[in-house]
């Protein structure tokens, strides 16, 4: 679908309620597997998602797919480009097994490589670097990035992805524009306009009207000493963004280049780490579903939560593709449980793709 005359006017949009015809409230969360070859899907990636489709999994999200080769996280990042037959094979494998194909569309834009360390000891200095970098960009540069987001969303839809997740969490470019500690711009991408993300969502909705539109945000990035204040700001942004056309808001937390602890909560953090934020938000949104991830493991208990709450599962499905199916059938003894070995954090460990201590068939 071509883009005509650039971005559209918000007045042209007629928002209608999206019907979600899925059989489960549980999805494979967007995981950056590293299973790409020069940005293109590989047979290994297709097999990974084929194995984690169906089996009571509503959406199988392909994680961290860059809008352009200039905005990759690392050398293994997938890239949305035209004429890549692997994408059609991937979406066909997911849908034929009974899940909706989902894709996380991302832009990691900064002038230094992504941090391999688990934590940056100079977080104050890094915040200043990010703030200065965001301020240094011209309006035209950001215009081009937003155009690339829109083109990538249209291309993903053409490849057969039914769920388009816009990555605005974890310190990626859009999350920086949405963060008042990092965005002090005075143009149309200012913080009062939520960094222009309203317009981006509206345009993706316009040009991808049949897609389920998802936006991933951090409850808090961890840049402030007061996470509650960060969360209150994010609630206001999420509620305003709802009127611009998303169907799902997916909650996570953290800032990749500063500390990965919030993004990947550990065993000692307990289960359902961000569920309390999800429940608070779900009671305030009018139409959208709220999805939450972060040590989601006790599925039978979660089925009693309000119907507008859904759940993204990552590491348990890496370890056992049948985790959801076995959990809902109360076959606990049959589950190959994730043991938090950390091998799925491949980039931090210096690898090119994920591994799993429990499941070597990846």
C-alpha positions in Angstrom: 0.0 0.0 0.0 1.7 3.3 -1.1 1.9 6.3 1.2 0.4 9.3 -0.4 1.3 12.9 0.6 3.2 11.9 3.7 1.5 11.7 7.0 -2.3 12.1 7.2 -4.4 14.5 9.2 -5.7 13.0 12.5 -9.2 14.3 11.5 -9.4 11.7 8.7 -9.5 8.8 11.2 -12.6 7.1 12.3 -11.7 4.7 15.1 -13.7 1.6 15.7 -13.4 -1.1 18.2 -11.2 -4.0 17.2 -12.5 -7.5 17.7 -10.0 -10.0 18.9 -10.9 -13.5 17.8 -8.2 -15.4 19.7 -8.7 -18.6 21.7 -6.2 -17.8 24.5 -5.1 -14.9 26.7 -1.5 -16.0 26.5 1.1 -15.1 23.8 4.7 -15.6 23.0 6.3 -12.3 24.1 8.6 -10.6 21.5 12.0 -12.3 21.9 15.1 -11.1 20.1 16.4 -14.5 19.2 19.3 -13.4 17.0 18.2 -16.0 14.4 18.7 -13.7 11.4 21.2 -13.7 8.5 22.0 -10.2 7.2 18.7 -9.0 8.6 16.6 -11.7 6.9 14.7 -14.5 8.6 16.4 -17.9 8.7 15.1 -21.4 8.8 16.0 -21.5 12.5 13.8 -18.5 13.2 10.9 -20.0 11.3 11.3 -23.2 13.2 11.5 -21.4 16.5 8.2 -19.6 15.9 6.5 -22.6 14.3 7.2 -24.6 17.4 5.8 -21.7 19.5 2.5 -21.3 17.6 -0.8 -23.0 18.3 -0.7 -24.8 21.6 -3.0 -22.2 23.2 -0.7 -19.4 22.1 -2.8 -16.5 20.8 0.0 -14.4 19.2 3.5 -15.4 18.3 5.5 -12.2 18.3 8.8 -11.9 16.3 10.9 -9.6 18.5 13.0 -6.6 17.7 12.7 -6.1 13.9 14.4 -2.9 12.8 12.7 -0.4 10.5 15.9 0.0 8.6 19.5 -1.2 8.6 20.6 2.0 10.2 18.6 1.3 13.3 19.7 -2.2 14.4 20.6 -3.2 17.9 23.4 -5.5 16.8 24.7 -7.5 13.9 22.0 -10.2 14.4 19.0 -7.8 14.3 16.3 -8.6 11.8 15.4 -5.9 9.3 12.1 -5.2 7.5 13.0 -5.0 3.8 11.1 -5.6 0.6 11.4 -8.8 -1.4 12.5 -11.1 1.5 10.6 -14.4 1.0 11.5 -15.6 4.5 8.9 -13.3 6.0 6.0 -14.8 4.1 7.3 -18.3 5.1 7.5 -17.2 8.7 4.0 -15.7 8.9 2.6 -18.7 7.1 4.2 -21.1 9.6 2.7 -19.2 12.5 -0.8 -18.9 11.2 -1.0 -22.4 9.8 -0.3 -23.7 13.3 -3.1 -21.6 14.8 -1.6 -18.4 16.2 -1.7 -14.8 14.9 1.6 -13.7 13.5 2.9 -10.7 15.4 5.9 -8.5 14.9 7.7 -6.0 17.1 8.8 -3.0 14.9 11.7 -1.2 16.5 14.3 1.6 16.1 17.4 1.6 18.2 18.9 5.0 17.4 21.9 6.3 19.2 25.5 7.2 18.3 27.2 4.5 20.3 26.8 0.7 20.2 24.3 -1.0 22.4 25.7 -1.8 25.9 26.8 -5.4 26.4 27.1 -4.9 30.1 24.2 -5.9 32.4 24.4 -2.5 34.2 26.0 0.8 33.4 27.8 2.3 36.4 27.6 5.8 34.9 23.9 6.1 34.5 23.9 9.8 35.1 26.4 10.4 32.4 24.5 8.1 30.0 21.2 10.1 30.6 23.0 13.3 29.7 24.3 11.7 26.5 20.9 10.5 25.5 19.3 13.9 26.3 21.9 15.8 24.3 21.5 13.3 21.4 17.8 13.6 21.2 18.1 17.4 21.3 20.7 17.4 18.5 18.4 15.7 15.9 16.7 18.0 13.3 13.0 17.8 12.8 13.6 16.5 9.4 15.7 13.6 10.7 12.9 12.5 13.0 10.4 13.0 10.2 12.3 10.4 8.1 12.4 8.0 11.0 8.7 8.2 11.5 8.2 7.7 7.8 10.3 4.6 8.1 8.2 3.3 10.9 5.1 3.8 8.8 6.6 2.1 5.7 7.8 -0.8 7.9 4.4 -1.3 9.4 2.8 -1.4 6.0 5.4 -3.8 4.7 4.9 -6.1 7.8 1.2 -6.1 7.1 1.8 -7.1 3.5 4.1 -9.9 4.6 1.1 -11.3 6.6 1.7 -10.0 10.2 -1.7 -9.5 11.7 -0.4 -7.9 14.9 1.9 -4.9 14.7 3.7 -4.0 17.9 5.4 -0.6 17.9 8.4 -0.7 20.2 8.4 2.3 22.5 10.0 0.8 25.6 13.5 -0.2 26.9 15.3 3.0 25.8 14.6 2.5 22.1 14.1 5.7 20.1 10.4 6.2 20.7 10.7 5.6 24.4 13.3 8.3 24.5 10.9 10.7 22.8 8.3 9.8 25.4 10.5 10.3 28.4 10.5 13.8 29.9 13.9 13.3 31.4 15.4 12.8 27.9 13.2 14.9 25.6 13.4 18.6 26.0 12.6 19.4 22.4 10.4 22.4 21.5 9.2 21.3 18.0 6.4 19.0 17.1 8.2 16.1 18.8 8.1 17.8 22.2 7.1 15.9 25.3 3.7 17.5 25.5 2.9 15.9 22.2 4.3 12.6 23.6 7.2 12.9 21.2 5.0 12.7 18.2 4.0 9.1 18.9 0.3 10.1 18.7 0.7 11.0 15.1 2.7 7.8 14.3 0.0 5.6 15.8 -2.7 7.4 13.9 -1.0 7.0 10.6 -0.2 3.4 11.1 -3.9 2.8 11.9 -4.9 4.7 8.8 -2.7 2.7 6.4 -3.0 -0.6 8.2 -6.7 -0.6 9.1 -7.1 -4.3 9.4 -4.1 -4.8 11.6 -4.2 -5.3 15.4 -2.1 -2.4 16.6 0.0 -2.9 19.7 2.4 -0.4 21.5 5.0 -1.6 23.9 5.9 0.8 26.7 7.9 0.7 29.9 6.0 1.3 33.1 9.1 3.1 34.1 12.6 3.2 32.7 14.4 3.4 36.0 16.0 6.7 35.2 14.4 8.4 38.2 14.7 7.6 41.9 10.9 7.7 42.0 9.4 4.9 39.8 5.9 5.8 41.0 6.3 9.3 39.4 7.5 7.7 36.2 4.5 5.4 36.2 2.0 8.2 36.8 3.4 10.1 33.8 3.3 7.0 31.7 -0.4 6.3 32.6 -1.4 9.8 31.4 0.5 9.2 28.1 -1.0 5.7 27.6 -4.5 7.0 28.2 -4.1 9.8 25.7 -2.5 7.5 23.1 -5.5 5.2 23.3 -7.6 7.6 21.4 -5.2 7.5 18.5 -5.9 3.9 17.6 -4.0 1.2 19.4 -5.7 -2.1 20.3 -3.2 -3.4 22.8 -0.7 -1.7 25.1 2.0 -4.1 26.2 3.7 -3.3 29.5 7.3 -3.9 30.4 10.0 -1.9 32.2 13.6 -0.8 32.1 16.2 0.9 29.8 18.5 -1.5 28.0 21.7 0.6 27.9 21.4 1.4 31.6 20.2 -1.7 33.4 18.7 -4.9 32.1 17.3 -6.0 35.5 13.9 -4.4 35.0 13.6 -5.8 31.4 14.5 -9.3 32.5 13.4 -9.8 36.1 15.1 -12.6 37.9 14.0 -15.4 40.1 14.3 -13.4 43.3 12.0 -10.7 41.9 9.1 -13.2 42.1 6.2 -13.9 39.7 4.1 -11.5 37.7 6.4 -8.6 38.5 4.4 -5.9 36.7 0.9 -7.3 37.1 -0.1 -4.6 39.6 0.6 -1.9 37.1 -1.3 -3.8 34.5 -4.4 -4.1 36.7 -4.3 -0.5 37.6 -4.1 0.6 34.0 -6.7 -1.9 32.7 -9.3 -0.3 34.9 -8.8 3.1 33.3 -8.7 2.3 29.6 -11.9 2.4 27.5 -11.3 0.0 24.7 -7.7 -1.4 24.6 -6.4 -4.6 26.0 -3.5 -4.5 28.4 -0.8 -7.1 28.0 1.9 -7.6 30.6 5.1 -9.7 30.7 7.7 -10.3 33.4 7.9 -13.7 35.0 4.4 -14.7 33.9 4.3 -18.4 35.0 1.3 -19.3 37.2 -1.3 -19.3 34.3 -4.3 -21.0 36.0 -4.4 -18.2 38.6 -4.1 -15.5 35.9 -7.2 -16.8 34.1 -9.3 -15.2 36.9 -8.0 -11.7 36.1 -10.3 -9.1 34.3 -10.9 -10.1 30.7 -9.2 -7.0 29.2 -5.8 -8.2 30.6 -3.7 -10.6 28.5 -0.2 -12.0 29.1 3.1 -12.2 27.3 5.3 -15.2 28.1 9.0 -15.3 27.2 11.5 -17.5 28.9 9.1 -20.3 29.9 8.1 -20.7 26.2 11.8 -20.7 25.2 12.4 -23.6 27.6 9.2 -25.5 26.7 7.1 -24.6 23.6 4.1 -26.5 25.2 4.3 -24.4 28.5 0.9 -22.7 28.0 -0.8 -25.9 26.9 0.6 -28.0 29.7 -0.1 -25.2 32.3 -3.7 -24.8 31.4 -4.2 -28.6 31.5 -2.5 -28.6 34.9 0.2 -31.0 33.7 2.8 -29.3 35.9 5.0 -32.3 36.1 5.3 -32.5 32.4 6.7 -28.9 32.0 10.4 -28.4 31.2 10.7 -25.3 33.4 13.0 -22.4 32.7 15.7 -22.2 35.4 16.9 -18.6 34.8 20.3 -19.7 33.4 20.6 -16.5 31.5 21.7 -18.2 28.2 18.8 -16.5 26.4 20.6 -13.1 27.0 22.9 -13.8 24.2 24.2 -10.3 23.4 25.3 -9.6 26.9 27.2 -12.9 27.0 28.9 -12.2 23.6 27.0 -14.7 21.5 25.1 -14.1 18.2 21.9 -15.8 19.2 20.0 -17.3 22.1 20.7 -20.6 23.8 18.7 -22.5 26.5 20.0 -24.8 29.2 16.7 -26.7 29.3 15.9 -26.8 25.6 18.8 -27.5 23.2 16.5 -27.9 20.2 16.6 -24.1 19.4 
